[in-house]
């Protein structure tokens, strides 16, 4: 069945404001966020836990319980369904939620790979991998076969980035393209465009994959900073790769402190204004220290949503826009009709997802309220 255009939608059309970005403050202000929950849960004040940490799961679980009460669910939540696109982060977050709540869980991780026969396989207990987004339609039967009821006692986590929008294997390149465009705009604003973009892109794409995550912490602010340090000529990509692989260079913290110690080299470098912004925020514990980059990324992302007029050819839309995933929309609506409490979760920093005052003045909506074309197949 071919992928077809399904009109225009925003995430808020099926999730409402039940959306949580990295800061762990729900868009629906009736729900408690991290500042309130940190005190209730005994967490370190002022620190934002990352997606793979148990404290993150504790906060999300509390938000779910409040959301269930807010929507009048009479039962205690006892089950968890997670839909995502990455086995590492999404499954870790799923496992942590099950651990801190005791909920019975089922996760489906999808990445479209059309060169393979369609399949759904159990990678580990309760975690299934699918290579077609339409296979999400098998989730109700899968849940039933594992004794997991889908009803008012069920919490459902829908990953946003590269799942609900920019589906991995189908449209995820457009999310990456918006991020790179954000870097271009940042470089133009801070460096006057005077940087080696080819060297930046080579370093960015080479250091992006999972084998380098212990070094980059899978943090885009860190990765962009590292790639700009290479583009500025302070390091070569070959040097960084060799030092990471040998174990000499183990973390971003080690790297940025090393850069900071190179006072003379830094003073005469185009990296200087970037370092002046990033370093103090990093030292202060801000997980999103490169604010200028994230603000440019936000605008570039919103500008790629619904940018084509009329009813474009699906192939053109997938190459030009960040589109919504019709299969995820269908599944979400089905689970909501069964009574489940559904929340969209994004590890995208709020600076890259929520408009600041200047963005609002220029008409930019929050990411979950930005309409775009919706594409996909009917569920299997």
N, C-alpha and C positions, 0 to 999 in steps of 0.2 A: 504494500500500500504506500503510495507516494506521500511525502511530506507536503502538507497543504497549509495555506494561509487561513487563519481562524479569526480574523478581525484584529482589533486593537484592544489591549488590556493594560492595566497597571497591576502591580502586585497587590495593591490595596483593594482591588476589585474582588479578590477572593480571600485575602488575609486581613483586610481592614488595616488597623494600626497594630495588630498583633505581630510586630516585627521588632527584633532586637539586633542592634549592631554591636560593634566591639566594646563600646563603653558600658554595655549591659544596662542600658537605661531604655526600657521599652518605648516605642513611639506612642503607644497608648498610655497617656499620663495617669490613667486610673490604676495602672499596674505599678508595683514597687520596683525600683531600680537598685543598682549597686550601692549608692550612698546609704539608702535605708537598710538594705539587706545585709550589708557588711557588718553593721553593728549587731543585728539580730543573730547572724550566723557566727559571730566572733572572728571575722576575717580582718586582715591587716588593713587599716584605714588608708584610703588614698591609692591603693594598688589595684590595678585592673588585672584579674587573672586571665591567662591565655586559654584558648579553646580546649587544649589537651590536659588542663589541670583539674584536679578534683574540686577545687574551690569554684571554678567556672561552672561545673556541673551542679554544685550546691545552689548557686545563685539561680541558674536556669530552672532547676526543679522548683524553687520557691516561686519564681515567676509563673510557672505552669500552674501551680496550685492556686495562685491568686486569679489567674485567667479562668480556670475552671469554675471557681466560685463566682466570679464576675458574670459569667454566662449562665449561671444557674444550674450547673451540673450537680446532681444530688449525690453522686457516688465519690468515693475517694479514688484518686488516680492509682491504677495498679499495673498499667501496661504502657509500653513505649514502642513507637514505630519511628524509625529515622530514615529519611531519604536524602542521599548525598551523592557526591561524585568522586571523593578521594578516600581511599582505603585507610590512609594514615590518620589524618586529622578527624575526619567525620566518624570513623569507627572508634577512635580513641575517645571522642566526646560521647558517643553512644555508650560505650562500655562504662565510662565514668558515671553517666547518668543512671545506668542500671545499678552500679555499685552503691551510689550514695542514697538511692531511693528504695532499692529492693524491687523495682518494677521488672516484670517479665518483658523481654525485649526482642525486637526483630528489626534488622537494618537491611536496606537495599542500596547498594552503591552502583551507580550506572555511569558508563562512558561508552558512547556510541562508536562501534568499530564495525563498519559495514563490510570490511574485507573478510570478516569471520562469519561462520554460520551463527544465527541467532541462538543465544543460550543464556540460561540462568543457572548458576552453580553456587553451592554452599562453600564458601571459602574457609569459614570457621564457624563454630556453633552460633547460630542466630544471625550470621552475617552472610548475605547473598550478593553476588556480583552479576550484573546484567550488562550485555553489550548492545542492547537496543533500548531506547527510552520507552517504547511501547510495551515492553515487558513489565513495566510498572503495573499494568493491568492485571498481572497475576498475583499481586500482593494479597488481595482478600482470600484467595484460595490457599496461598502460602501460609497466611496467618492461621487460617482454620486448621490446616494440616499440622500446625505446631501448637494447637490449643490456645491460640491468642485471639480473644474476642476483640472485635473492633466496635466499640460502643462508647458510652459516656465515661467509662473508666479508663479510656485510652488517651495518652498524650502523644502528639505527633510533631516531630521536628522536621521541618522542611528547610534544607540548606538553600540559601538564595543564590550565591555566586557560583556560576557554572552548573547550576541545577535548575532552579526556578527561572533564572535568566541565563543566557549564554551557555546553553547546555554543552557539557564537555563532549568532545568528539564531533560536535555539530556546529556550534556557534561560539565556542569559548575564545577563539582567536580575536573576536571583536572586543572582549573585555581586556585582553592583553594589549590590543592596539590602542585602546583608550588610555591605558596606563602609560604606554610609551609616548603617546601624544602629550600626556601630562608632564612627562620628563622634558620633552621638547620645549613646551611652554615655560617650564621652570627654568631651563637653561637660558632661554631667550630673555626671561625676566631678570635672572640673577647674574648671568654671565654674558649677556649681550649676544647670545648665540655662538660665542667664541669657544667652542669645545669640539672635540673629535667625536662626532656622532657615531661614526662607524665603529670606533673602538668601544664606545659606550654600549652599543647594541650587541656587539660580539661578546663583551663581558657579561652583560645583563642576561642574555639567553644562555650562555655557557654555565653561569653560576646559579641559574634558576632551579634546575632539577633537584630532586630529593637527596642525592648523594652529598650535596653541599649544604643541606639544611642545618647540620650541626654548626656550621660556620655562619650562615646567614640568619639562622633561627626562623627560616621561612617567613621573614619579615620584609615586606617590600620597601619600607623606608631604609632598612639596613642595606638591602641589595642595591637599591638605586645609589645610595651613598658610596658603596664599594665600587660600583661600575663607574661613577663619576670620578672617583679617585684614580682609577685606571685611565679614564679618558683625559684626565688632567695631566697625565704623565708621571704621577708620583710612584706608580707601580706598573708593571706589565701584567697582563693576564696570565702569562706563563709562570711568572714568579709566584703569583697568588695561588694558582692551582697546585704548583709543586709544593708550596709550604703547607697548604691545607692537606694534601694527600700524605705528606710526610709526618703530619701531626704537629708540626712546628707552630702553625697558626690554627688555633682551636676555636676561637669565638670572635664575634663582632666586637665585643668589649675589648678584647686584646688588640684588635685591629685599630679601632678608633683612638685608643690610648696611644698606640704607636704613632698614628698620624699626628696626634696632638703634640707629641714630643718632638716632632720634626719641625721645629719652630721656623727655621730659616726657609726650608723648602716650602712650607705651607704659606708663609707670608707672601711669597712671590707667585703663588699658584692661583689659578682660577677656582680651585676648590675652597679658597679661603672664606668667601661669603656663605657657602654651603655648610662648611664646618662650624662657622660662627653661629649658625641657626641650630644645627643638629646636636653638636656636642653638649651644650648646657642642658638641653632637654633630655638627652640620653642619660647624663649623669644624675639628673633629677628623677629618673625612673619612668619617664614618659615612653610608652611603647610605640607612640606615633610621633617621633621627634621631628620629622621633616614635613611640617605643616604646609609650607608653600607648595611642595610637590603634591600633597594630597588634595589641596584646594584646586589645583589645576587638573588633577585626575578627576575630581568630582565633575567639573564642568565638561571635560572631554567625554566622560561617561554619559551624562545626561544628553549631550548633543548627539550621541549615537543611538538614542532611543527614539523611535518614531520619526526619524529624519526623512524617510521616504514618503512621498505623497501617494494617495490613492491606494490601490491594491497591487503592490509590486509582485513580480515573479518571486516565488519562495527562494530560489537560488540566489537571486539578486539581494533579497532582504537579508539572507544569512551572511552574505559577503559584506554588507554595508551597515547593518544595524546590530545592536544588542537586542535580541528578540526574546520574548517569553516562551516557555516550553509548554506546549499544549498538553502533553501527557501529564506533567506535574499539576497543571490546572485541573484537569479532569479528576485525578486521584485525590487532590485536596478537597475538591467539592464533594466527592463521594464520601470521604471519611468524615467531613463536617456533617453531611446528611445523616450519618450513622450516630452522631452525637459526640465525636472525638473533639478534643481541644487541640487546635492546630496553631503553631507559632512558627514564623519564618525567622531563621537565625542566619546572621551574616558575620563573618570575621572581618568585614571591611570596616576600617576606622570611620567613626562618625564624620570626621573631616572630609572623607571621600564619599559620603552617603547622604549627609544632611546639609542643607544650604546654610551658609552664614548670612549675616545681614546684607552684604553686598550682593550675594547670589539671589537672595529673595527679592531684592530691589530690581534685579535684572530678570526676574520671572522664572528662576530655576526651582523646580520642586524637589522634595526629598526623593531619593532613589525609588522607594516603594510606591511613590505616587506619580512616577513618570510613566506615561503611556507609551507603548511600543507595539509593533506588530507581534502577533502570537502565531507560532508555527508548530506543526507536529503532526503526528498520526493519531488516529483513534486507538484507544488502549486495546491490547490483545485480549 
